[in-house]
Amino acid sequence: QQPVQSPQAVILREGEDAVINCSSSKALYSVHWYRQKHGEAPVFLMILLKGGEQKGHDKISASFNEKKQQSSLYLTASQLSYSGTYFCGTEVNNAGKSTFGDGTTLTVKP
Amino acid sequence: GAVVSQHPSWVICKSGTSVKIECRSLDFQATTMFWYRQFPKQSLMLMATSNEGSKATYEQGVEKDKFLINHASLTLSTLTVTSAHPEDSSFYICSASVGSNQPQHFGDGTRLSIL
């Protein structure tokens, strides 16, 4: 079953922060986060594994609450390059297959 | 590292033609490759999961005889859209992974237009 992402769209000014949420009705083994720019393929950002991880690189970080079957992606001090559509992908077993949410479109304006 | 090459980037062809799309992992061996279809402003819809040397696993509603997948080696998977029709026009993307709960690395996608 497809995870639910919220919000659907966010518009920010450079330097502002954003949070994107991903929730599942099923127990999760892992959550992946990707960013896709218009006309391009998705690019891997990070993966969080069962056990309730938190990760970050640069000013983008994420958390995974295994009990609530939720993950959040945090973008701080956003840059113009952060614009794009963010997808979470969830794995519910060890089969390697991810199901993707509908995406959150982030627009960062100068 | 983790580069996936997908070819061709664009295909425009007549209805009834078969089109082959290649997906290669250039610097790693992929246990599993995935094929997705994406409509404008929509999510990635998984079509099939492909493991080297075995038959692909297709998602519900995806026609096996229409979308032929071959995974000949740990670095190459192909998707052939047979007898393509205008409704098959879409953006097709492959990804490759080294295993479960591992990142998927995506190719650049193939934009298919059937006239």
Interface residues (C-beta under 8 A of the other chain):
Chain A: Q2 Y29 S30 H32 Y34 E40 A41 P42 V43 F44 I47 L49 K50 F87 G89 E91 N93 N94 A95 G96 K97 S98 T99 F100 G101 D102 G103
Chain B: A2 Q6 T31 T32 F34 Q42 S43 L44 L46 T49 I93 S95 S97 G99 S100 N101 Q102 P103 Q104 H105 F106 G107 D108 G109
